[in-house]
Amino acid sequence: MWTSEHKPVVGVFGFSGCAGDQLRLVHMEDELVTLFTTAEIKFFHMAQSHQEVDHVDIALVEGSINTKKQLEELKEIREKSTFLVALGTCACFGGIQYLNEKDKAFEERFKHVYGSNIKKEDFTVGEAIPPQPLCNFVKVDAMVPGCPIEKDNLLPIYTKLIKGIKPQKYPAPVCVECKLEGNDCLLLHGIPCIGPVVSAGCGAICPSHNLPCVGCWGPYEAANYKSMLDKLEEIGVDKETALRKLKLFGGSKAEEELEKVIK
């Protein structure tokens, strides 16, 4: 447990992503003073000009890992931190850039984007590798999914961490929040919502506005992908489209589970 004499040291780090999760931290104007007074912020590139990092008690890490240099930096952060938190869907599950990684066609896509004259090892930011979530390389103590994250989900986790308590995962799909909001099920109206296999936490924002859940909070831990595929097929969604919807934000977990179902 930390004391008033020794505040927890926090570092905010970013890898491959849009930096929207770090920006969300900066935009938490009402809570920002509390965040900065309950902890000592040693590294936050977006919000500080002076950066230093030796050891951090809490590392908030955004983005997926896309280069060997990033991988080295991630491992260094892990070694220097007590708690490492994956911040946002890219860090938690790989994000959109992870889509189709399992098809092993990374080399082809790389050439399609950068041309055949550019080699992966020629990148000034480090040799490119297939994008992957943080947990594929290091131990992750907590996840805050979202694209971008919501402060209502980050703050309870942050509060536990500064007290030295490891937070638990959110144990429900989006459907639970839909029921709490009093929403009618969109699937019953033939709208391809994938809320049953997506982790809750967003407050069912999209379904509450009659828009189908696209899965930006990542996969629900106990997701039944076979039933989800069957339901999407039942309402007229072809298999290829259904798989793409489920993989969009699902990352490695969705890929692995869908592979089992398809086989």
Buried (B, 14 or more C-beta within 10 A) or exposed (E): EBEEEEBBBBBBBBBBBBBBBBEBBEEBEEBEEEBBEBBBBBBBEEBEEEEEBEEBBBBBBBBBBBBBBBBEBBEEBBEBBBBBBBBBBBBBBBBBBBBBBBEEEBEEEBBEEBEEEEEBEEBEEBEBBBBBBBBBBBEBBBBBBBBBBBBEBBBEBBEBBBEEEEBEEBEBBBBBBBEEEEBEBBBEEEBBBBBBBBBBBBBBBBBBEEEBBBBBBBBBEEBBBEEBBEBBEEBEBEEEEBBEBBBBBBBBBBBEBBEEBEE
